[in-house]
């Protein structure tokens, strides 16, 4: 059958694509199985002791920052007392309340005032957040001497 053209039905592109895909997979397989290099271990610390300022207690802030606000929860028995800053007489709030202070190493003196009760002054530590509870005492009432009426017998 010379001179006869034979037409082959098939998709030669499918075979070519499959061969190329297999070549890519075989070529990339070793690269995917490589382990990434591990970083060298970190050297041991040269000074295991923390610096002296870090050895402070957690309650004491090593460097008070006057721009940092601390929150102090204040309460009195009975409630409703005015909390007055002694330095300028400013009323900061009424108990119970959370009052903001600028952080400082020195405590801030405040006075608790409630009508009918003895004013009470306390120093509020403002290095860290905290709370302060006080009990107010009533103002003693002054009773005059009781005069007894004498009964004169007739």
Secondary structure, 3 states (H helix, E strand, C coil): CCCCCCCCCCCHHHHHHHHHHHHHHHHHHHHHHCCCCCCCCCCCCCCCCCCHHHHCCCCCCCCCCCCCEEEEEEEEECCCCEEEECCCCCEEEECCEEEEEECCCCCEEEEEECCCECCEEEEECCCCCEEEEEECCECCCCCCCCCCCCCCCC
